[in-house]
Every structure is written in structure tokens, then in C-alpha cells.
Amino acid sequence: MPDSSDPARPLRVAVVGAWHVHAGDYARRTQEHRDADLVAVWDDDAERGAALAHSYDVDYTEDLAALLAREDLTGVTITTSTVAHRDVMLQAIAAGKHIFTEKLLAPTVSEAEEILTAARTAGVQIVVSLPRLHHGYTTAITEMIDSGALGRLTYARVRLSHDGATAGWLPDRFFDPSVAIGGAVTDLGAHPVYLVQRILGLTPDTVSATYRSVTGRGVEDQAVVSAGYADGAIGVIEAGFVSATGFTIEVFGTKRSLIYSDATGDLLVTDPADGHPGGHAIGVPADAADPYDRWVEAIRTGIRATDNLHRAVELTRLVVVANRAAHEGRTLSYP
């Protein structure tokens, strides 16, 4: 493994997998990062991988083993299909390469835990991209919750959607259950899942789910997941590929409620006692360091991103249970 503790030496990073639509985003993030250099792209589809490599003016290689064997390579961003994560990550770990990966960490909890155990044993740093945990609105919301200003939490709803299925820009491979594992919940819905978990807790008591396909593809293109908590709170997770309605968070408590929408960027707090039913806006701080920065920091310092990894496993757990609840058409005990 190359020495990555010297801050004067940029990390040398390769893209492993051009399957995911965020592959280019992480390639760009590497190129733009002051402490990283993009050196190569691999994908099991030569045409797809070469196109991504050309876009960022780096070499494409069709030999993953040879890429991972490079002594100058520090780490990889993994944007393969979810079903390939375990095999690709274990190869990277065996080669001593640090990993920044698109969610989900793996298709199953057992695979996710296997990956993390192997990485810990090998001294490899992994960070999973859970970016909305570090956005300013999440900081403001969690500070209000932690202060007790909302009272006892009773309900949280997070919705995230885009029109990738109806507008035709989401690749067909995202609708192939053999490689995508699932649809709207497994991909886009991961963000509402980990946000509801941050707001109400990682482990609900029950999970139910309704999945539907407007476009008639191989996986759901819109879905609602309900999580019931032991204290009576309910979390609602909504995701879809069929409507460009953006992103909203709603949190209700016994004292106050709040709503955030990316349409306005405003975080509104409603207090029944203040006489303003429309609520009043509170400040949203700047975003904190993003997951990529946290990955670089973990590599530099050798300190594992333990909270990120714990949340990534619990995200996987809830998505797996939601998929099963939808498939079986019943409410399941958790986990």
C-alpha cells in the first residue's frame, strides 16, 4: 500500500465501475479535490468504461487485477452495480486499496459486515456516500431535535424523487433486478431511509412497504415505506423515479413541527403558540465536510469513519427488510 499519510502527496484514485450514474460525479470529485488525483477507470463493460475514462482524460483498463496491483494506487471509488460490490470490494481490500463507495454498501447485511470485517483486518479505510447527513438542513434539524425544542417526536416523513424513469434519462440497467437488486427504494430511497433513521432512530419495531411501477419496468419506480417505532413514532420514507417533485423533510413533535424543502431552501418551524400558522424560517448552516472529504481524512489519519459505517450497515438492513415487506405484502417485525 502506498504511503498515504503524507499530506504533500496527493492520493492516487481510480474509478472502479461506470455502472452507476454517480460514477462521473465521483470521478469529478477526485479530479477537483486538492488532495487526490484521478489516474484510471475500470468497468466490466469496455465501451461504458472507456467512455467514462475519455470524459475525464484518463486511461481505461479492462484488467481489474492489474489495476488493483498498481503500487502507486491509493484507493478506488466504487460505482459498480450493487450486486457486484462484495466481490469487487474484497478484491480491493485484498490489494490494500482504500474504498469510497456509492450506497448501498452491499445487497445484504451479511455481505456488508463481511466487507467491513475484511477492511478492518487489512487496515483499509471505507466510507459510504451518505451525503445528506452532512448537509446544513440536517445539522439544523438534528440540533433542534437534540435541544428538545420539538418535544417528543411523533412523526417524520422524508421524500426524494426525480423523473428519471418517465423522462428517460435513467439507464435501463437501473430497472434490471438481477443487477440493481431493487428500484426506487434501493437506490434513491436510501437517502430518505438514512435521514429517517437519523431523526427517529436506527431501529424501528416494524416495517411495511408499498411498491408500484408506473412505467411497468422490472423494479418499482415509486414506493412508500413506513417504519413504526417502539415509542409510538412513525417514519415515512418516499422515493420515486416518476415525478420531479424534489426533496422534502417533515418532522412533527408534541411542541413544534418543522418542514424543509429544497424548492425554497427554507427550514420552517411551526409553533402553535406563536400565532403564525405558516411557521417562521430559521437559519440553515453551511454544509459540513462531505463523505469524500471524510474518506480522505480517514486515509490520512488512519481513523475509521465508524459512525458512517454503522449507519451504512443499518441503512442496508432497513432497505432489505423493506424490500421483503413489499414482496410479501405484509408488515414485518424488525429486523
Contacts in CASP RR format, 6 or more apart in sequence:
PFRMAT RR
TARGET T0000
AUTHOR 0000-0000-0000
METHOD contacts of the structure
MODEL  1
MPDSSDPARPLRVAVVGAWHVHAGDYARRTQEHRDADLVAVWDDDAERGA
ALAHSYDVDYTEDLAALLAREDLTGVTITTSTVAHRDVMLQAIAAGKHIF
TEKLLAPTVSEAEEILTAARTAGVQIVVSLPRLHHGYTTAITEMIDSGAL
GRLTYARVRLSHDGATAGWLPDRFFDPSVAIGGAVTDLGAHPVYLVQRIL
GLTPDTVSATYRSVTGRGVEDQAVVSAGYADGAIGVIEAGFVSATGFTIE
VFGTKRSLIYSDATGDLLVTDPADGHPGGHAIGVPADAADPYDRWVEAIR
TGIRATDNLHRAVELTRLVVVANRAAHEGRTLSYP
1 74 0 8 1.000
1 96 0 8 1.000
1 97 0 8 1.000
2 12 0 8 1.000
2 71 0 8 1.000
2 72 0 8 1.000
2 73 0 8 1.000
2 74 0 8 1.000
3 9 0 8 1.000
4 11 0 8 1.000
4 74 0 8 1.000
4 98 0 8 1.000
4 299 0 8 1.000
4 300 0 8 1.000
5 300 0 8 1.000
5 302 0 8 1.000
7 35 0 8 1.000
7 300 0 8 1.000
10 34 0 8 1.000
10 35 0 8 1.000
10 36 0 8 1.000
10 37 0 8 1.000
11 35 0 8 1.000
11 36 0 8 1.000
11 37 0 8 1.000
11 74 0 8 1.000
11 75 0 8 1.000
11 98 0 8 1.000
11 296 0 8 1.000
11 299 0 8 1.000
12 36 0 8 1.000
12 37 0 8 1.000
12 39 0 8 1.000
12 72 0 8 1.000
12 73 0 8 1.000
12 74 0 8 1.000
12 75 0 8 1.000
13 30 0 8 1.000
13 36 0 8 1.000
13 37 0 8 1.000
13 38 0 8 1.000
13 39 0 8 1.000
13 73 0 8 1.000
13 74 0 8 1.000
13 75 0 8 1.000
13 76 0 8 1.000
13 77 0 8 1.000
13 100 0 8 1.000
14 38 0 8 1.000
14 39 0 8 1.000
14 40 0 8 1.000
14 41 0 8 1.000
14 42 0 8 1.000
14 67 0 8 1.000
14 73 0 8 1.000
14 75 0 8 1.000
14 76 0 8 1.000
14 77 0 8 1.000
15 23 0 8 1.000
15 24 0 8 1.000
15 26 0 8 1.000
15 27 0 8 1.000
15 30 0 8 1.000
15 38 0 8 1.000
15 40 0 8 1.000
15 41 0 8 1.000
15 42 0 8 1.000
15 52 0 8 1.000
15 53 0 8 1.000
15 76 0 8 1.000
15 77 0 8 1.000
15 79 0 8 1.000
16 42 0 8 1.000
16 43 0 8 1.000
16 64 0 8 1.000
16 67 0 8 1.000
16 76 0 8 1.000
16 77 0 8 1.000
16 78 0 8 1.000
16 79 0 8 1.000
16 80 0 8 1.000
16 88 0 8 1.000
16 92 0 8 1.000
17 23 0 8 1.000
17 41 0 8 1.000
17 42 0 8 1.000
17 43 0 8 1.000
17 44 0 8 1.000
17 49 0 8 1.000
17 78 0 8 1.000
17 79 0 8 1.000
17 80 0 8 1.000
17 88 0 8 1.000
18 24 0 8 1.000
18 41 0 8 1.000
18 43 0 8 1.000
18 45 0 8 1.000
18 48 0 8 1.000
18 49 0 8 1.000
18 51 0 8 1.000
18 52 0 8 1.000
18 79 0 8 1.000
19 43 0 8 1.000
19 45 0 8 1.000
19 48 0 8 1.000
19 79 0 8 1.000
19 80 0 8 1.000
19 81 0 8 1.000
19 84 0 8 1.000
19 173 0 8 1.000
19 179 0 8 1.000
20 79 0 8 1.000
20 80 0 8 1.000
20 81 0 8 1.000
20 102 0 8 1.000
21 170 0 8 1.000
21 171 0 8 1.000
21 174 0 8 1.000
22 79 0 8 1.000
22 102 0 8 1.000
22 129 0 8 1.000
23 52 0 8 1.000
23 77 0 8 1.000
23 79 0 8 1.000
24 52 0 8 1.000
24 55 0 8 1.000
24 56 0 8 1.000
24 79 0 8 1.000
26 77 0 8 1.000
26 79 0 8 1.000
26 100 0 8 1.000
26 102 0 8 1.000
26 129 0 8 1.000
26 292 0 8 1.000
27 38 0 8 1.000
27 41 0 8 1.000
27 52 0 8 1.000
27 55 0 8 1.000
27 56 0 8 1.000
27 77 0 8 1.000
28 56 0 8 1.000
29 77 0 8 1.000
29 292 0 8 1.000
30 36 0 8 1.000
30 37 0 8 1.000
30 38 0 8 1.000
30 77 0 8 1.000
30 292 0 8 1.000
31 37 0 8 1.000
31 38 0 8 1.000
31 56 0 8 1.000
33 292 0 8 1.000
33 293 0 8 1.000
33 296 0 8 1.000
35 296 0 8 1.000
35 300 0 8 1.000
36 296 0 8 1.000
38 56 0 8 1.000
38 58 0 8 1.000
39 58 0 8 1.000
39 59 0 8 1.000
39 72 0 8 1.000
39 73 0 8 1.000
40 53 0 8 1.000
40 58 0 8 1.000
40 59 0 8 1.000
40 60 0 8 1.000
40 61 0 8 1.000
40 67 0 8 1.000
40 73 0 8 1.000
41 49 0 8 1.000
41 50 0 8 1.000
41 52 0 8 1.000
41 53 0 8 1.000
41 56 0 8 1.000
41 58 0 8 1.000
41 59 0 8 1.000
41 60 0 8 1.000
41 61 0 8 1.000
42 49 0 8 1.000
42 60 0 8 1.000
42 61 0 8 1.000
42 62 0 8 1.000
42 63 0 8 1.000
42 64 0 8 1.000
42 67 0 8 1.000
43 49 0 8 1.000
43 52 0 8 1.000
43 60 0 8 1.000
43 80 0 8 1.000
44 80 0 8 1.000
44 84 0 8 1.000
46 60 0 8 1.000
46 62 0 8 1.000
49 60 0 8 1.000
50 60 0 8 1.000
52 60 0 8 1.000
53 59 0 8 1.000
53 60 0 8 1.000
54 60 0 8 1.000
61 67 0 8 1.000
64 88 0 8 1.000
64 91 0 8 1.000
65 91 0 8 1.000
67 73 0 8 1.000
68 76 0 8 1.000
68 91 0 8 1.000
68 92 0 8 1.000
68 94 0 8 1.000
68 95 0 8 1.000
68 97 0 8 1.000
69 95 0 8 1.000
73 97 0 8 1.000
74 97 0 8 1.000
74 98 0 8 1.000
74 299 0 8 1.000
75 92 0 8 1.000
75 97 0 8 1.000
75 98 0 8 1.000
75 99 0 8 1.000
75 100 0 8 1.000
75 299 0 8 1.000
76 92 0 8 1.000
76 97 0 8 1.000
76 98 0 8 1.000
76 99 0 8 1.000
76 100 0 8 1.000
77 99 0 8 1.000
77 100 0 8 1.000
77 101 0 8 1.000
78 85 0 8 1.000
78 88 0 8 1.000
78 89 0 8 1.000
78 92 0 8 1.000
78 99 0 8 1.000
78 100 0 8 1.000
78 101 0 8 1.000
78 102 0 8 1.000
79 101 0 8 1.000
79 102 0 8 1.000
80 88 0 8 1.000
81 173 0 8 1.000
81 179 0 8 1.000
81 180 0 8 1.000
82 104 0 8 1.000
82 106 0 8 1.000
82 107 0 8 1.000
82 179 0 8 1.000
82 180 0 8 1.000
82 181 0 8 1.000
82 186 0 8 1.000
83 107 0 8 1.000
83 178 0 8 1.000
83 179 0 8 1.000
83 180 0 8 1.000
83 181 0 8 1.000
84 179 0 8 1.000
85 101 0 8 1.000
85 104 0 8 1.000
85 105 0 8 1.000
85 106 0 8 1.000
85 107 0 8 1.000
85 111 0 8 1.000
85 115 0 8 1.000
86 106 0 8 1.000
86 107 0 8 1.000
86 111 0 8 1.000
86 114 0 8 1.000
86 115 0 8 1.000
89 99 0 8 1.000
89 101 0 8 1.000
89 106 0 8 1.000
89 115 0 8 1.000
89 118 0 8 1.000
89 119 0 8 1.000
89 126 0 8 1.000
90 114 0 8 1.000
90 115 0 8 1.000
90 118 0 8 1.000
92 99 0 8 1.000
92 124 0 8 1.000
93 99 0 8 1.000
93 115 0 8 1.000
93 118 0 8 1.000
93 119 0 8 1.000
93 122 0 8 1.000
93 124 0 8 1.000
94 118 0 8 1.000
94 122 0 8 1.000
96 122 0 8 1.000
96 123 0 8 1.000
96 124 0 8 1.000
97 124 0 8 1.000
98 124 0 8 1.000
98 125 0 8 1.000
98 126 0 8 1.000
98 295 0 8 1.000
98 298 0 8 1.000
98 299 0 8 1.000
99 119 0 8 1.000
99 124 0 8 1.000
99 125 0 8 1.000
99 126 0 8 1.000
99 127 0 8 1.000
100 126 0 8 1.000
100 127 0 8 1.000
100 129 0 8 1.000
100 291 0 8 1.000
100 292 0 8 1.000
100 295 0 8 1.000
101 126 0 8 1.000
101 127 0 8 1.000
101 128 0 8 1.000
101 129 0 8 1.000
102 128 0 8 1.000
102 129 0 8 1.000
103 128 0 8 1.000
103 129 0 8 1.000
103 130 0 8 1.000
103 190 0 8 1.000
103 312 0 8 1.000
103 315 0 8 1.000
104 112 0 8 1.000
104 181 0 8 1.000
104 186 0 8 1.000
104 190 0 8 1.000
104 312 0 8 1.000
104 315 0 8 1.000
104 316 0 8 1.000
104 319 0 8 1.000
105 112 0 8 1.000
105 115 0 8 1.000
105 116 0 8 1.000
105 126 0 8 1.000
105 128 0 8 1.000
105 312 0 8 1.000
105 313 0 8 1.000
105 315 0 8 1.000
105 316 0 8 1.000
106 112 0 8 1.000
106 114 0 8 1.000
106 115 0 8 1.000
106 316 0 8 1.000
107 181 0 8 1.000
107 316 0 8 1.000
107 320 0 8 1.000
108 316 0 8 1.000
108 320 0 8 1.000
109 313 0 8 1.000
109 316 0 8 1.000
109 317 0 8 1.000
109 320 0 8 1.000
109 335 0 8 1.000
112 312 0 8 1.000
112 313 0 8 1.000
112 316 0 8 1.000
113 313 0 8 1.000
115 126 0 8 1.000
116 126 0 8 1.000
116 309 0 8 1.000
116 313 0 8 1.000
118 124 0 8 1.000
119 125 0 8 1.000
119 126 0 8 1.000
120 304 0 8 1.000
125 295 0 8 1.000
125 298 0 8 1.000
125 299 0 8 1.000
125 302 0 8 1.000
125 304 0 8 1.000
125 305 0 8 1.000
126 305 0 8 1.000
126 309 0 8 1.000
127 291 0 8 1.000
127 292 0 8 1.000
127 294 0 8 1.000
127 295 0 8 1.000
127 298 0 8 1.000
127 305 0 8 1.000
127 308 0 8 1.000
127 309 0 8 1.000
128 291 0 8 1.000
128 308 0 8 1.000
128 309 0 8 1.000
128 311 0 8 1.000
128 312 0 8 1.000
129 291 0 8 1.000
129 292 0 8 1.000
130 190 0 8 1.000
130 191 0 8 1.000
130 194 0 8 1.000
130 291 0 8 1.000
130 308 0 8 1.000
130 311 0 8 1.000
130 312 0 8 1.000
130 315 0 8 1.000
131 191 0 8 1.000
131 290 0 8 1.000
131 291 0 8 1.000
132 138 0 8 1.000
132 191 0 8 1.000
132 194 0 8 1.000
132 195 0 8 1.000
133 194 0 8 1.000
133 195 0 8 1.000
133 198 0 8 1.000
133 311 0 8 1.000
134 287 0 8 1.000
134 288 0 8 1.000
134 289 0 8 1.000
134 290 0 8 1.000
134 291 0 8 1.000
135 287 0 8 1.000
135 288 0 8 1.000
136 284 0 8 1.000
136 285 0 8 1.000
136 286 0 8 1.000
136 287 0 8 1.000
136 288 0 8 1.000
137 249 0 8 1.000
137 260 0 8 1.000
137 265 0 8 1.000
137 267 0 8 1.000
137 284 0 8 1.000
138 195 0 8 1.000
138 198 0 8 1.000
139 284 0 8 1.000
139 285 0 8 1.000
139 288 0 8 1.000
140 267 0 8 1.000
140 282 0 8 1.000
140 283 0 8 1.000
140 284 0 8 1.000
140 285 0 8 1.000
141 199 0 8 1.000
141 249 0 8 1.000
141 251 0 8 1.000
141 258 0 8 1.000
141 260 0 8 1.000
141 267 0 8 1.000
142 198 0 8 1.000
142 199 0 8 1.000
144 150 0 8 1.000
144 256 0 8 1.000
144 258 0 8 1.000
144 269 0 8 1.000
144 282 0 8 1.000
145 153 0 8 1.000
145 199 0 8 1.000
145 251 0 8 1.000
148 255 0 8 1.000
149 255 0 8 1.000
149 256 0 8 1.000
149 269 0 8 1.000
150 251 0 8 1.000
150 252 0 8 1.000
150 253 0 8 1.000
150 254 0 8 1.000
150 255 0 8 1.000
150 256 0 8 1.000
150 257 0 8 1.000
150 258 0 8 1.000
151 253 0 8 1.000
151 254 0 8 1.000
151 255 0 8 1.000
151 256 0 8 1.000
152 231 0 8 1.000
152 253 0 8 1.000
152 254 0 8 1.000
153 199 0 8 1.000
153 200 0 8 1.000
153 233 0 8 1.000
153 251 0 8 1.000
153 252 0 8 1.000
153 253 0 8 1.000
154 232 0 8 1.000
154 233 0 8 1.000
154 234 0 8 1.000
154 252 0 8 1.000
154 253 0 8 1.000
154 254 0 8 1.000
155 233 0 8 1.000
155 234 0 8 1.000
155 235 0 8 1.000
155 236 0 8 1.000
155 250 0 8 1.000
155 251 0 8 1.000
155 252 0 8 1.000
155 253 0 8 1.000
156 196 0 8 1.000
156 199 0 8 1.000
156 200 0 8 1.000
156 233 0 8 1.000
156 234 0 8 1.000
156 235 0 8 1.000
156 236 0 8 1.000
156 249 0 8 1.000
156 250 0 8 1.000
156 251 0 8 1.000
156 252 0 8 1.000
157 235 0 8 1.000
157 236 0 8 1.000
157 238 0 8 1.000
157 248 0 8 1.000
157 249 0 8 1.000
157 250 0 8 1.000
158 191 0 8 1.000
158 192 0 8 1.000
158 195 0 8 1.000
158 196 0 8 1.000
158 199 0 8 1.000
158 236 0 8 1.000
158 237 0 8 1.000
158 238 0 8 1.000
158 248 0 8 1.000
158 249 0 8 1.000
158 250 0 8 1.000
159 192 0 8 1.000
159 238 0 8 1.000
159 239 0 8 1.000
159 245 0 8 1.000
159 246 0 8 1.000
159 247 0 8 1.000
159 248 0 8 1.000
160 188 0 8 1.000
160 189 0 8 1.000
160 191 0 8 1.000
160 192 0 8 1.000
160 238 0 8 1.000
160 239 0 8 1.000
160 240 0 8 1.000
160 246 0 8 1.000
160 247 0 8 1.000
161 184 0 8 1.000
161 188 0 8 1.000
161 222 0 8 1.000
161 238 0 8 1.000
161 239 0 8 1.000
161 240 0 8 1.000
161 241 0 8 1.000
161 242 0 8 1.000
161 243 0 8 1.000
161 244 0 8 1.000
161 245 0 8 1.000
161 246 0 8 1.000
162 170 0 8 1.000
162 188 0 8 1.000
162 240 0 8 1.000
162 241 0 8 1.000
162 243 0 8 1.000
162 244 0 8 1.000
162 246 0 8 1.000
163 241 0 8 1.000
163 242 0 8 1.000
163 243 0 8 1.000
163 244 0 8 1.000
164 170 0 8 1.000
164 241 0 8 1.000
164 242 0 8 1.000
165 175 0 8 1.000
165 214 0 8 1.000
165 215 0 8 1.000
165 217 0 8 1.000
165 221 0 8 1.000
165 240 0 8 1.000
165 241 0 8 1.000
165 242 0 8 1.000
166 214 0 8 1.000
166 215 0 8 1.000
166 241 0 8 1.000
166 242 0 8 1.000
166 243 0 8 1.000
167 244 0 8 1.000
170 241 0 8 1.000
173 179 0 8 1.000
173 180 0 8 1.000
174 180 0 8 1.000
174 183 0 8 1.000
174 187 0 8 1.000
174 219 0 8 1.000
174 241 0 8 1.000
175 183 0 8 1.000
175 217 0 8 1.000
175 218 0 8 1.000
175 219 0 8 1.000
175 221 0 8 1.000
176 218 0 8 1.000
176 219 0 8 1.000
177 183 0 8 1.000
177 218 0 8 1.000
177 219 0 8 1.000
180 186 0 8 1.000
180 187 0 8 1.000
180 219 0 8 1.000
181 323 0 8 1.000
182 219 0 8 1.000
182 220 0 8 1.000
182 323 0 8 1.000
183 219 0 8 1.000
183 220 0 8 1.000
183 221 0 8 1.000
183 223 0 8 1.000
183 241 0 8 1.000
184 211 0 8 1.000
184 219 0 8 1.000
184 220 0 8 1.000
184 221 0 8 1.000
184 222 0 8 1.000
184 223 0 8 1.000
184 239 0 8 1.000
184 240 0 8 1.000
184 241 0 8 1.000
185 193 0 8 1.000
185 209 0 8 1.000
185 211 0 8 1.000
185 220 0 8 1.000
185 223 0 8 1.000
185 225 0 8 1.000
185 237 0 8 1.000
185 239 0 8 1.000
185 319 0 8 1.000
185 322 0 8 1.000
185 323 0 8 1.000
185 326 0 8 1.000
186 219 0 8 1.000
186 319 0 8 1.000
186 323 0 8 1.000
187 239 0 8 1.000
188 239 0 8 1.000
188 240 0 8 1.000
188 241 0 8 1.000
189 223 0 8 1.000
189 237 0 8 1.000
189 239 0 8 1.000
189 240 0 8 1.000
189 319 0 8 1.000
190 315 0 8 1.000
190 319 0 8 1.000
191 239 0 8 1.000
192 237 0 8 1.000
192 238 0 8 1.000
192 239 0 8 1.000
193 225 0 8 1.000
193 237 0 8 1.000
193 315 0 8 1.000
193 318 0 8 1.000
193 319 0 8 1.000
193 322 0 8 1.000
194 311 0 8 1.000
194 314 0 8 1.000
194 315 0 8 1.000
195 249 0 8 1.000
196 227 0 8 1.000
196 235 0 8 1.000
196 236 0 8 1.000
196 237 0 8 1.000
197 311 0 8 1.000
197 314 0 8 1.000
197 315 0 8 1.000
197 318 0 8 1.000
198 311 0 8 1.000
199 235 0 8 1.000
199 249 0 8 1.000
199 251 0 8 1.000
200 227 0 8 1.000
200 229 0 8 1.000
200 233 0 8 1.000
200 235 0 8 1.000
201 229 0 8 1.000
202 310 0 8 1.000
202 311 0 8 1.000
202 314 0 8 1.000
203 314 0 8 1.000
203 334 0 8 1.000
203 335 0 8 1.000
204 227 0 8 1.000
204 228 0 8 1.000
204 229 0 8 1.000
204 235 0 8 1.000
204 318 0 8 1.000
204 334 0 8 1.000
205 228 0 8 1.000
205 229 0 8 1.000
205 230 0 8 1.000
205 333 0 8 1.000
205 334 0 8 1.000
206 227 0 8 1.000
206 228 0 8 1.000
206 331 0 8 1.000
206 332 0 8 1.000
206 333 0 8 1.000
206 334 0 8 1.000
207 225 0 8 1.000
207 226 0 8 1.000
207 227 0 8 1.000
207 228 0 8 1.000
207 318 0 8 1.000
207 321 0 8 1.000
207 322 0 8 1.000
207 325 0 8 1.000
207 331 0 8 1.000
207 332 0 8 1.000
207 334 0 8 1.000
208 225 0 8 1.000
208 226 0 8 1.000
208 325 0 8 1.000
208 329 0 8 1.000
208 330 0 8 1.000
208 331 0 8 1.000
208 332 0 8 1.000
209 223 0 8 1.000
209 224 0 8 1.000
209 225 0 8 1.000
209 226 0 8 1.000
209 322 0 8 1.000
209 323 0 8 1.000
209 325 0 8 1.000
209 326 0 8 1.000
209 329 0 8 1.000
210 223 0 8 1.000
210 224 0 8 1.000
210 326 0 8 1.000
211 220 0 8 1.000
211 222 0 8 1.000
211 223 0 8 1.000
211 326 0 8 1.000
212 220 0 8 1.000
212 221 0 8 1.000
212 222 0 8 1.000
212 223 0 8 1.000
213 219 0 8 1.000
213 220 0 8 1.000
213 221 0 8 1.000
213 222 0 8 1.000
214 221 0 8 1.000
214 222 0 8 1.000
214 242 0 8 1.000
215 221 0 8 1.000
215 241 0 8 1.000
215 242 0 8 1.000
220 326 0 8 1.000
221 240 0 8 1.000
221 241 0 8 1.000
221 242 0 8 1.000
222 239 0 8 1.000
222 240 0 8 1.000
222 241 0 8 1.000
222 242 0 8 1.000
222 243 0 8 1.000
223 238 0 8 1.000
223 239 0 8 1.000
223 240 0 8 1.000
223 322 0 8 1.000
223 326 0 8 1.000
224 236 0 8 1.000
224 237 0 8 1.000
224 238 0 8 1.000
225 236 0 8 1.000
225 237 0 8 1.000
225 238 0 8 1.000
225 318 0 8 1.000
225 322 0 8 1.000
225 325 0 8 1.000
225 326 0 8 1.000
226 234 0 8 1.000
226 235 0 8 1.000
226 236 0 8 1.000
226 237 0 8 1.000
227 234 0 8 1.000
227 235 0 8 1.000
227 236 0 8 1.000
227 237 0 8 1.000
227 318 0 8 1.000
227 334 0 8 1.000
228 234 0 8 1.000
228 235 0 8 1.000
229 235 0 8 1.000
237 322 0 8 1.000
246 262 0 8 1.000
246 263 0 8 1.000
247 261 0 8 1.000
247 262 0 8 1.000
248 259 0 8 1.000
248 260 0 8 1.000
248 261 0 8 1.000
248 262 0 8 1.000
249 258 0 8 1.000
249 259 0 8 1.000
249 260 0 8 1.000
250 257 0 8 1.000
250 258 0 8 1.000
250 259 0 8 1.000
250 260 0 8 1.000
251 257 0 8 1.000
251 258 0 8 1.000
251 259 0 8 1.000
255 271 0 8 1.000
256 269 0 8 1.000
256 270 0 8 1.000
256 271 0 8 1.000
256 272 0 8 1.000
257 269 0 8 1.000
257 270 0 8 1.000
258 267 0 8 1.000
258 268 0 8 1.000
258 269 0 8 1.000
258 270 0 8 1.000
259 267 0 8 1.000
259 268 0 8 1.000
259 270 0 8 1.000
260 266 0 8 1.000
260 267 0 8 1.000
260 268 0 8 1.000
260 284 0 8 1.000
265 284 0 8 1.000
266 281 0 8 1.000
266 284 0 8 1.000
267 281 0 8 1.000
267 282 0 8 1.000
267 283 0 8 1.000
267 284 0 8 1.000
268 278 0 8 1.000
268 279 0 8 1.000
268 280 0 8 1.000
268 281 0 8 1.000
268 282 0 8 1.000
269 279 0 8 1.000
269 280 0 8 1.000
269 281 0 8 1.000
269 282 0 8 1.000
270 276 0 8 1.000
270 277 0 8 1.000
270 278 0 8 1.000
270 279 0 8 1.000
271 279 0 8 1.000
274 280 0 8 1.000
289 297 0 8 1.000
291 308 0 8 1.000
294 305 0 8 1.000
294 308 0 8 1.000
295 305 0 8 1.000
297 303 0 8 1.000
298 304 0 8 1.000
298 305 0 8 1.000
317 335 0 8 1.000
318 334 0 8 1.000
321 332 0 8 1.000
321 334 0 8 1.000
321 335 0 8 1.000
324 332 0 8 1.000
325 331 0 8 1.000
325 332 0 8 1.000
END
